[in-house]
Amino acid sequence: MHADVDAFLASAEQVLDPALRGRPVVVGGLPRDRGIVISSSYEARALGVRNGMRLFEAHRVCPAAVFRRGDVHAALALAGRAWEICRRETPLVQVTSLDDAFLDLAGTEALRGAPRAAAERLRRAVREEVGFSLSLGIGESKVLARVAGDLAKPGGIREVPPGTGPEFLAPLPVAALPGVGRRTALLLETFHVETVGDLQRVERDLLEETFGAHRGGALHEAARGRDGDDPVVPDAPPRSVSRETSFAADTADGRFLEGVLHYLLDRAAAECRAKGLRARGLEVRLRYADFAGAHRSVTMTEPANDPRALWPVARGIFRAIRERRVMVRLVGVTLDGLGPAGGRQAGLFTVEEEARSRRLVAAADRVRERHGFRSLLAGPEIALLGRLELREKGFVLRTPSLSR
């Protein structure tokens, strides 16, 4: 079963402020802010608001909407309560993003009843205990469950009976399949492959020749409602951790930009440490005022989750890719190639210095856990004081810093 919180960040605002229930809500910023709609309630969508729309445009089409910048930390806490309710139905719950999860219900029927009954019970419990609306899809694979859940939005339940996957998928557009983005869909359309049924008629060899062995094979399987050996894995570690933010006003202040980059890296590295992971890859990206972008990634000789080891790499990339004398509107960082944090982290320090660094970072994590992330700021982050609002959980960023 696939569980998806409807209009996640907008729904969280409605839960936190019950006066917003039933009203159009837009999350992403205030009407005068520069930026886009990150999340919108279904009441706002009915009046023409769309995610990704510019905030001023959303205000133009729906002036009655309530605009909020959003509280990601509060929304995550609410989502955590929803996933705990899911674990009442089965211990096999894999949270795959901020607002959705897979549940493996195999073997639970004798204790918990049929999957449909479990879905109805789960939807009711999350609504009553958390306040979220869930869309739920049931199927023999993750592919079928996710597609069924998408078709159940908002707040419905859709079940694909066993053995009917290919027939269920056939009339749907290819873009309905998980992982088929706009570019892939457009390429398929050039070959007159517009529906999943059309895709089912394409030979596997041709798909692999066009998209590569792995991607082509995955498309062939997904069109038939299969996702290979992809079980529900509880507490599966993320493949990468990303943090990024845009700015209220474009800036060319290098000290400020590097302070933001260090803060984002600090938050991403803390997330890795909390999950017991180290990163082997590091990517830095920026977007200029004219929307042109630049990015570069490197593979490090030793995996790391210590900002003291990661910062020289990130700063070097940033200075290398910032080649234009144009103001910047967005900075981001991604740690990938994540793996277990066991063993010795070598590299920039001697063994004694590495041990001291690990103790220092562990102590900082304990202080921040107890007193909030704002209790300790490191090096370049001092440049942000007075420029960004600082709350207990850290600096308030215009773009929510979310992991992927």
N, C-alpha and C positions, 0 to 999 in steps of 0.2 A: 504494500500500500504506500502511495505517495501522499504526504500531507503538506499543504502549502498554505501559509497565512495570507489571506487576501489583503492586498494593498498594505503591506506590512508597516512601513513607517507612518503612513497616514492613520492606519488603524491604531497604532500605538498612541498617537496623539489623542485619538478619540477615547481610548481607554484611560489615559492619564487625566483627561479633562472630559468627563461625561457630558458636559454641556455641548460638546462638539458632535455627539452622536446624531446621525441623520442629516448633518450639515456637510456641505462641500468643503473639503480640507485639502490644502496643497502644502507639501513639504519640500523644502529646498532653499527657502529664503523668503524675504519679504518682497512685495511687488516692486519696490524701488531698487532691490538688490540686483546685481548682475549675476546671472546664473540660470540654471534650468530646473525644471520640475523633476525631483527625484522620485517622489511617490505622490499619488493622489487618490483620494477616496472615490468610491464608485459614484457617489453623489456628484462629485466634481467632474468625473469622466462623462456622466450623463449630460452635463452642460457644455461639453466640448474640450475639457482639459485633457491633455495627453502627457504621459511621462516623456521627458526629453524636451518638452516645449520651453521656450524662454519664459522666465517668470513674468515679465511685463506683458507678454502675449497671453499667458494664462489669466492674468488679471483683467485683460481686455475682454476675453471671451467669457469670463466668469467673475465679475466684480464682487459678487456676494460671497466668494470663497474666503475661508479663513486661511491665511498664509502663516506657516511656521517654519523655523529653521530646523527643527527636529532635535530630538534627544536620543542619539544612537545608543548610549549606555543604558538608558531606561528601557528602550525598545528591546535590547538584547536580554535584559533581565526578564522581561515579560515572555520573550520567546523561550528562554530557559525553562520557565514554568510550564509552558505548553509541551516542551519535549519530555519533561518529567511525567506529565499526564500520559503521553504516548507510551512511556515505559511501563505503564500499568498493563497495557495490552500485550506487550512483548518486550523482553530485554534486548532484542535485536533491533535497535534504532540507530540509524546512521544519519546524523545531521550533515547535510551536504552544503548548506549555505546559511545565511542569516535567517531565512524565512521558510526553508523547506527541509523535509527529512523523508527517508524511506524507512518503512517498518516491515520486517519479515514476519508474516503471520503463520507460516508453515508450522504445523504441529500444535497450534493454539486452539483449534476448533473445539476439541473436547472440553476444554476449560473455559474458553471465552466465547464460544459460539461461532457462527458463520462469519466470514469477512465483512459482509454487508452490515451485520448486527454490530460488529466491532467498530466499523466506521461511524455508524450512527451514534453509538455510545461515546466515541472519542470526540466527535464534532460537538455533541451536546455538552460534554464535560469541559472542553476548552472554552466554549462560549460562556458557560456559567461561572467557571472558576478564574478565567483569565480575562475574558471579554473579547477574544479574537474570533473571527470567522475563519473557518478552515474549508478549503476545497480538497476533496479526497478522491484519489483514483485507485482502483484495484485491478491488478492484472498478474499474469504469470511471470512478468519480467519488469525490470525497472523502466524500460522503454514504454511498455504498455501502461504501466501505472502512472507514469508522468504525463503521457499524452491524455489518458483518461481524466486525470486531475485537471489538466488545462481546459478540457471541454466541460468540466463540472463547474467552472468559475461563473459567478462568485458563490461560495458557500454551499455547493452541491456535492453529490456523491455520484461517481460513474464507475461501473464495474464492467470489465471485459470478460465474458465467460471463457473458461478454459477451452483452448482449441480454436478460438475465433479471432485470434490476433490479426492475421493477414487480411481477413475480410473487414475487420473493424478499421484498419489503417488505410485500406485501399482508396477510399474516396477523398481522403484528406490531402491538403496541399503538402508538398515535400517539406515546407518550412515548419510543419507541425512536429517533425521528428526532432528529438533533442540533439543538439550539436549541428543542426543544419542552419547556418546563419544566412544572412542576406546574400553574401558573395557566392556561397555554394548553391543557393537556390537559383540565383540568376544564371550561373553557369549551367545548371541542369536544365533551365528553361531554354537555353540556346539549343539544346538537344531535344527540345519538345518533351521534356520530362517535367510535368507540372504537378502531378499527384503522386502519392505513394504507390498507387497501383501502377502508374507508368514506371516508377523506379523498380518495382518488383519484376517487371518484364525485361530489365536490363541485365545482361550477363555479368556475373561477378568479375570475369577477366577484364571486361571493358571498364568497369568501375575502378578496378585496381590499376589499370593502365592509365586512366585519366587522373585519379586522385592519389595514387600511391597504394602500395599493398595494404598498409594498415588502415588508412582512411577509407579506401574503396571497399575493403572487406567489412569494415564497421557499418558503412552505408547499406551494403547488401544485407547484413544481418538485421539492422534496425528496421528496414522496410518490411521485414517479416515478423517483427515484434520480438526479436531476440537481441540480447546484449552480451552473448558469450559468457565467459566465466566472470561475472561481476556480482558477487554476493553482497548482501547487506552486511557491512562491517561496522560494528559499534565503535564509536570514538576513533574513526579513521583519521589519521593525521592529515592536515592540509598539504597540498602539493606546493603551495606558495603562500606567502603573506605579503599583502600590498598595503601601502598607505599613500594617500595623495591629497592635495588640497589646491583649490584655486584661491584667488585673492580678491578682496573687495575692490581694489584698484590695481591696475598693472604697475609693476615696479621694476626698476633696474638696480635696486640697492643690493649689491652682491653680498654684503654682510647679513642682511635680512634673509635673502634667499638661502644662503648656506645655513643660517639658523633654523629655518623651516625644514630644510632637508635633513639636518641633524636630528631635529625633533621627530620627524617622520621615521627616520631610521631607528631612533631610540625606541619608538613605540613598536615598530615591526620586530626588532630584536627582542624586546620584552615579551612579545607574543610567542616568539619561537622558544624562548627559555621556559615560559610557562607550560608549553607543550612538550618540553624535553627534546627540542629539535635544534639542529644547526643547519646553516645554509651554505651551499657550495657556490651558488650563483647569486649575482647582485646586478640589478638593473636600475638605472636612473633615467628619468624622462622629464621633459619640460615642454611647455607649450607657450609660444610667444603671443603677443597681443594680436597679431594678425592671423592667429590660429595655426600657423605652421608649427610643427613639432620636431623634437629631436630626442633620440634615446640611444642608449648603448648599454649592453650587458657584458659582464665578464664572468669567467669561471675562476674561482680562487683555488690556490694550491691546497689550502686546508680549509675545511668547513668551519664556520664561526657563528656565534650568536652574541658576541661581546662587542658593544659599540666601539670600544677602543681599537679593535682589530678591523671592524667594518668601515669606520669613518674615513680613514685615509683612502680607501678604495672608492667609496662613494664620492668623496670630495674631488678626487682625481678625475672621475668620470664626468661629474658635473662641470668642472672647469674645462674639460676637453670638448664637451658637446655644446657649451654656450659660446658659440662662435659669432653670433650676430649681435650687433648693437641695437637690439630691439627689446622693448620692455617685455617682461614675462608675466603670464597670467596663471600658470599652474606648474606645480612641481610634484613629482611622485617617485616612489622607490618600491622595488619588489625584491624580496628574498625568495629564491627558489632552489631547486635541487635539495630539498629538505630531507634530512635523515636523522636518526637517533643521535643524541648528544653524548653518547658514551665515549670513553677513550680520552686521549690527550689532545687538547687544542693547541697546536704549535703555530709558529709563524713569526710574529713581530717581536715577541718577548723571549727572554730566557725562561728556562723552566721555573726558576724562582719567581720571576716577574709574572709568568702566566698564572701560577698558583695564587699570587697576591691579587692579580686582576680578577680571578674567579671569585675570591673571597669578597673583594670590593663590590663586584656586580651583585653577588648574592645578598650582601648587606643592603645595598641600594634597593633591591627588589623587596626586601622585607620592610624597609622604611616606607616605600611607596604603597605597599599592600596595606599597611596600617594607617598611613596618614594621607594617602592620595598621591597621584602621580606628580602633582604640582609641588610636593614637598622637596623634591630634588630636581634641579635643572643642571644640565651638563654643558660646559664650554660654550659653543656657538649659540646655544639656546638663549643665553642671556640677552642677545640682540632682539629677542621677541618681546621682552618686557616693555610694557607701554605701547606696543604696536598691536598685540593681540590680547583679547580678554583671557584672563587666567582664572580657572575655577579649580575645585578640588580634584577633579578627574583629569585636569590638564588644560592646555590651551583650547579655546573654542575656535574650531576651523570652519570655514564656509562650506567646504565639501566634506561630508562625513568620511572619516578614515575607516574603510571597511576592508576586512580580509576577503580574499577570494579563494 
